[in-house]
């Protein structure tokens, strides 16, 4: 029988996104139940050789749009 990830519950939580903003022009989402983290690349329209790596969150619960976005 296959074992799950170390320290994870037998059944992984369902990832959910809660939109907290009442203003449609402002994103304020909270994400809960993350069991498979991911890295997203935002490429500039005109690259200049510079790079920035933002590692936000640090295990905060819940995580949201206001972490790691400049």
Secondary structure, DSSP 8 states (H G I E B T S, - for coil): -----TT--SS----EEEE--S-TTS--EEEE---S--------SS--S--------TT-SSEETTSS--
